[in-house]
């Protein structure tokens, strides 16, 4: 089965990992067809495992041992990546309005109703949010460097780790996974 691992804390905050090293670390786990995509911690791979959660734990344990720090890992099947890329989080009218970027945060689990309400409470003139399954979509009308919302705020609000990618990155990964 084909998967994508979205890794948190790769090539940010002084945690520099070369992509060839990252590929080798995944191959050491017996994962095959390993391919990295841009240097922000996106790894495509194949595995006979049917459990994303088991793969996450296995990868996290290995990366911590090899790199010396925790790397939160969010594994999605190729189909799930394609679905996340194709999901229309906001209406066409909202998408026609000027905006800066659309981000997708990958979470461990689908959030409870209280968490969804807390995320919605972050909504402002500049920021809109939508949750679908284990993905949180964030439409920001400000450059990332100017917004008061960011990964730390979202993680605090959802009560756990997440990792964020631009929708364009997610769509490129979906294309690599075979999205039609």
LINHU-V593453 format. One record per residue. N is the residue number from 1. SS is DSSP state (helix for helix, strand for strand, loop for the rest). Layout:
n:N ss:SS
n:N ss:SS
This chain:
n:1 ss:loop
n:2 ss:strand
n:3 ss:strand
n:4 ss:strand
n:5 ss:strand
n:6 ss:strand
n:7 ss:strand
n:8 ss:loop
n:9 ss:loop
n:10 ss:loop
n:11 ss:loop
n:12 ss:strand
n:13 ss:loop
n:14 ss:loop
n:15 ss:strand
n:16 ss:loop
n:17 ss:loop
n:18 ss:loop
n:19 ss:helix
n:20 ss:helix
n:21 ss:helix
n:22 ss:helix
n:23 ss:helix
n:24 ss:helix
n:25 ss:helix
n:26 ss:helix
n:27 ss:helix
n:28 ss:loop
n:29 ss:loop
n:30 ss:loop
n:31 ss:loop
n:32 ss:strand
n:33 ss:strand
n:34 ss:strand
n:35 ss:strand
n:36 ss:strand
n:37 ss:strand
n:38 ss:helix
n:39 ss:helix
n:40 ss:helix
n:41 ss:loop
n:42 ss:strand
n:43 ss:strand
n:44 ss:strand
n:45 ss:strand
n:46 ss:strand
n:47 ss:loop
n:48 ss:loop
n:49 ss:loop
n:50 ss:loop
n:51 ss:loop
n:52 ss:helix
n:53 ss:helix
n:54 ss:helix
n:55 ss:helix
n:56 ss:helix
n:57 ss:helix
n:58 ss:helix
n:59 ss:helix
n:60 ss:helix
n:61 ss:helix
n:62 ss:helix
n:63 ss:helix
n:64 ss:helix
n:65 ss:helix
n:66 ss:helix
n:67 ss:helix
n:68 ss:loop
n:69 ss:loop
n:70 ss:loop
n:71 ss:loop
n:72 ss:loop
n:73 ss:strand
n:74 ss:strand
n:75 ss:strand
n:76 ss:strand
n:77 ss:strand
n:78 ss:helix
n:79 ss:helix
n:80 ss:helix
n:81 ss:helix
n:82 ss:helix
n:83 ss:helix
n:84 ss:helix
n:85 ss:helix
n:86 ss:helix
n:87 ss:loop
n:88 ss:loop
n:89 ss:loop
n:90 ss:loop
n:91 ss:loop
n:92 ss:helix
n:93 ss:helix
n:94 ss:helix
n:95 ss:helix
n:96 ss:helix
n:97 ss:loop
n:98 ss:loop
n:99 ss:loop
n:100 ss:loop
n:101 ss:strand
n:102 ss:strand
n:103 ss:strand
n:104 ss:strand
n:105 ss:strand
n:106 ss:strand
n:107 ss:strand
n:108 ss:loop
n:109 ss:loop
n:110 ss:loop
n:111 ss:loop
n:112 ss:loop
n:113 ss:helix
n:114 ss:helix
n:115 ss:helix
n:116 ss:helix
n:117 ss:helix
n:118 ss:helix
n:119 ss:helix
n:120 ss:helix
n:121 ss:loop
n:122 ss:loop
n:123 ss:loop
n:124 ss:loop
n:125 ss:loop
n:126 ss:loop
n:127 ss:strand
n:128 ss:strand
n:129 ss:strand
n:130 ss:strand
n:131 ss:strand
n:132 ss:strand
n:133 ss:loop
n:134 ss:loop
n:135 ss:strand
n:136 ss:strand
n:137 ss:strand
n:138 ss:strand
n:139 ss:strand
n:140 ss:strand
n:141 ss:loop
n:142 ss:loop
n:143 ss:loop
n:144 ss:helix
n:145 ss:helix
n:146 ss:helix
n:147 ss:loop
n:148 ss:loop
n:149 ss:loop
n:150 ss:loop
n:151 ss:helix
n:152 ss:helix
n:153 ss:helix
n:154 ss:helix
n:155 ss:helix
n:156 ss:helix
n:157 ss:helix
n:158 ss:helix
n:159 ss:loop
n:160 ss:loop
n:161 ss:loop
n:162 ss:strand
n:163 ss:strand
n:164 ss:strand
n:165 ss:strand
n:166 ss:strand
n:167 ss:helix
n:168 ss:helix
n:169 ss:helix
n:170 ss:helix
n:171 ss:helix
n:172 ss:helix
n:173 ss:helix
n:174 ss:helix
n:175 ss:helix
n:176 ss:helix
n:177 ss:helix
n:178 ss:loop
n:179 ss:loop
n:180 ss:loop
